[in-house]
Amino acid sequence: MNIKEFMASAMALGLATAVQADEEASRGPFSADISVELQSDFTYDSTDPAAEIDNTFATIEGGLSYAFSDRTSVNATLVFEQVIDPTSDSFLEDHGLYAEELFLAHDFGRTEVVLGKFNPAFGVAWDAAPGIYGVDFAEDYEIAEKLGAAVIIPFAAAGGEHELSLAVFQADRTFLSDSAFTERGQSSLPAGGVSNTSGLESFALSLAGEFGATAYNLGVQHQARGRGDAADQTGVVLGATHAVEAGSFPLELLAEVAWFDDFDGSRNSATYGTLGIAAPVGPVTVSAVYSVRDVQTMLTDHLATVTAEMELFENFTAAIGYRYGDEGGEESHTVGTLFAYAF
């Protein structure tokens, strides 16, 4: 058995174990959170005819944890998803299984330390923006699948709860950077890219917390240049969410802006902005997002989305959404559906 066959078998076993662990979490040290999504996107109109495709794909994510004690645990996030972007109509094609995270965590009381492969904290819009397509631009600056260490310090101040984290890291180039079933390709040092270095030369510092109905996040990052890059990337992010209690019509608001110098190792600066709003209308939650992506020397991109989401029964939701994108001078219109189940 070669290492990729071993990886495929181990990850498949991990997801199967996760289901059992979720049922038996109360009887042992295992715990698991599993989500299953089925999404279908239909780009029905675009100034680039090649972009008019229908793509249906699945995403299965398992967050697994084994506690050696009340302070020490090993944790993994396994993801099964479409790992190659389609260029024509696609139905459940090109899916791969990979380990997004695999790390050891130890709680020293006032400080937690993480060692291994993990996602350093930087911004939240890439995950928290509402709707089916609200995260599309912000995902560009998510920091994910890095090898290194992090120190996390929770504390209380000014009537709120806060968390300070500092991570030092490099890109993952181990066999975990590849995927099973459909290969996305193992990363290598010659491939370049920021944080793809031979040592822990990159860092991210984040402060997040909440005051009542308002949550905030502030982050700074520095990712060292890889081979072929012109410069190191530096960036800052500032975001907030706020719950507005407007009688029987409460609102959830989100705003986040991120700025980068020498973005993606180039000599271009870049600015991202995301605004989101969500509100219940009877049993349906309606949300909208507007995002902008402004990279120096390139055309400014715009994204506008609307989504309606409803919980059909416990832990099972269905959503329908619309996406308008103006990217690289090409305009497109997409409608999509999403079915999601978490357990």
N, C-alpha and C positions, 0 to 999 in steps of 0.2 A: 504493500500500500504506500503510494507516494504521499507527500505532505499535503497536496491539494485534496486528494481523496480522503485523507484523514480529517482535514479541515471540514469538508462537506459532511462527513459522517458525524463529526463532533458537534457541528452546529445544528444539524437536523435533530440529533439526540437532545441537544440543549433546548430547542423549542418544544420538543415533546415532553421533556422533563418539566419545562416551565408550566405547561398546562396542569400536570399532576401536582406541581408545587403550589400552584394557586389554590388548588382544592385542599391541600394538606398544610397550608402555611401555619395554621393555628396549632399544628401538632409537631412542628419541628423548626429548624433554623432556616429553612428555605422560604423565600417569598418571590412572587412574580407578578408583574403587571403586563398583560398582553393586549394589544390592539390589532384589529384586523380591518382593513379598508379596501373597498373596491371603488375605483374612480374611472369615469369615462369622460374624455374631453373631445369635443368636436369643434374644430376651427373651420367654420363654414364660410368665412369671407376674409380674404387677405390680399394686400397689394403684391404679395409674393405667392403665386399660385402653388409653389411647392410646399408651403406651410399649411395648406388646406387638407388636413388629415384628421382621421378619427382614431383615437388611441384609448384603449381600455387596459388598465393595469391594476395590480394589487400591491398593497403595502402591509406587511405583517411585522410588527415590532414587539420584541420581548425584552422587558427589563427584569433581569434576574439577580438575585442576591442570596448569598449564603453567609450567615453570621457565625463566626467561630466563637464569639462572645458578645456581650452587650456593647462592646467597644470596637471590635474588629470584624470586618466583613470583606468578602470578595464579591465584585459586582460586574455584571456584563450587560451590554445592550446589543442584542442580535437583530439584524434587519434583513428582511427578504423583500426586495423591491425591483423595479425595472432599472437596470444598471447601464443600459445603452439607450440613448435617446433615439426614438424612431424617426425615420425619414419618409415613411409611407404609412398607410393604415395598418394598425397593429392591434391584436387582441391577445392579451396575456402573454406577450413575447418578451424574450431577453431579460428574464428575471434572475437575480443572483442573491445569494445569502452571504452576509459578511458580519464581522464583529465591529460595530461602531465604537464600542467601549469595552475595555477589560482591565479593571484596576482593583487595587487593594486600598481599603480605607480604614483608618484608625482614628478614633475619637479620643483625644487627650483630655477632654473635659471642656475647656474653653477654646480649644483649637482642634480642627480635623485636618488630617493629612491624607492626600490621595497620591498614589504611585501607580503608574502604568499608562494605559491608553485611555484617554478621556477627552471631553469637550470643554476646553477652557471657557469661562464666562466672559461674554462680551456682547452687550445688547440683548433685547428680547423680542423685537418686532419680527425676526425670522421665525419665531415660534408662536408669538402671542397675537399677531395681527389677525383679525377675524375673517371668516369666510374661506371658501375653497382656494381662492387665488391671492388672498391678501398678503401672503408671505413672499411672493415670487421675487421681488427685487431685494428685499432685506436678506434673503438667503445667501446673497452674494458675499456678505461679510460675516456669516456665521463661522466661528472657529471650531472645527470638528476633526476628530480622528488624529489627535496629537499624542506623542509619547513624551512623558515627563513627570512632573510633580506639581502639586498645588497645595497651598495652605489656605484653609477657610476658617474665618473667625466670625462667629455670630455674636452680636451684642445688642443691648438695649440702650437707647439714648433719646432724649427729647420726646418721650412718650411714644416712641415707635420701636419696632424691631428691625434690625439691620444685619447685613452680612458683608464682610470684606474678604475678597479672595485674591490671591496672587498665584499665578501659574507660570512656570518656566517649561519650555517644550521645544520639540522639533517634529517635523512631519513623520508619520509612520511609514517605514519602508520594509517592514517585516512581511511575512506571508499573510498577516491579518489585513494588509492593505488591498489584497486581491479578494475575489469573491468566488464562491462555489456555484456549480451548475452553469451559470453564465459568467465567464471571466471578464472582469472590468480591467484587469491588468495590475500587476504588482508595481508599486511605485519604486523609483530608483533615483539615486543621486544625480545622474546626468539629465534626468527629466526636468530639473530645475523647479522653480516655484518658491514663493516666500515660505520660510520656515523649513524648507527642505535642505537642512544642513547636517553636518556630521556631529554636531553637539547641540546642547541646550542653549541656543543663542537667541531665542525669542521669548517674549513674556507678554502676559495680559494681566492688568490690574483692574478689578471691578468692585464697585460699591453699590449695593442694592438694599432696598428696604421699603417700609411703608409707614405712613402716618394716617391711621384711620382708613378712609376710603381712597386714599391716594398712595400709589406705589411708584417708586422711581428707580432708575438705574443709571449709573455713570461708569464709563470704562475708558481705559487707555490701553493701547497695544503697540508692540514693536515686533515686527516679524522680519528676521534677517533674510537677506537676499539669498537665493539659490543660484545654481549655475545658469549663466545666461541672463540673469536679471540685471537691470541697470542700477538698482538701488534697494535699500531696505524700505519696507513699508511701515509707516506709522499711522495711527488712527485714534480718534476719540469718538465716543458715542454718548448721547444723553437722551433719555426717554422717560416717559411717565404714563401711567394709566390712572383713570379716575372714574369712580362710580357716582353717578348723579341720581339721587332719589327724587324724581319728579312725579310724586304721587303714584298713580297707577301706571306710569310710563317711565320706568327707570332707564338710564342710558349708561353704557360702558364706553368710555373714550380712551383712545390711545394716540400718542404722538412720540415719534422718535426721529432723531437726526444723527447721522454719522458722517464724519469727514476724514479723508485719508490723504496723506502726502505720499507720492511715489506709489500709487495704488497698484497692487499686484506685481510689484517689482519694476514697474515702468517709471517714466519720468512724469506721468500724469497725476494730477490731483483728482479726487473724486468726492462727490457729495451725494448722500442718499437721504431722502425724507419720506416718512410714512405717517399718514393720518388715518385713523380708523374709528368707526362708531358702530355700536350694536345696540339693538333694543328689541324687547319682546313685543310681539303683536299677537295677542291671544296665545295659542300654543306654539307659534312660529317665532323664531328669532331672526330678525332681518339685520344685515350688516352691510357696510360699505367701506371701501378702502381706496385712498388715492395715494400713489407713490410716485416719486421722481428719482431718476438716476442720472446724474450729471457728471460725466467723465471728461476731463480736459482733452481737447482735440477731437472729441467725438460728438455726434448729435445727442441732444438731451432726450432721454427716454421717459415716457409717461405710462402709468398703469392705473386703470380705474376698474373696480370690481363691485358687484352686488351679489349677495348670497341670501337665500332663505333656508333656514335649517329647523328641523323638527325632530323631537325624540318620539319615535313610534312606539317603543316600549323600553323597559329599563335597560340602560346601557347601549341601546341601539338607536342610532340617529340616521336620518336621511337629509340630504341637502341638494339644492339646485342653485347654480350660479352662472353669472355672466362675467366675462373678462374682455376689456378693451385694452389693447397694447399698442403703443407707438414706440417701436424699438429699432434703432438703427435706420430710421427713416421709413420703415415698413409698418403699416397699420394692419391689425388683425382683430377679428371678433370671434370669441369662443364661448360656447355654452358647455356646461358640464354637470354631472351628477356625482354624488359621493354617498356611499353607504358605509357606516362605521360601527363597529362593535368592540367594546372594551370589557375585559373581565380580569 
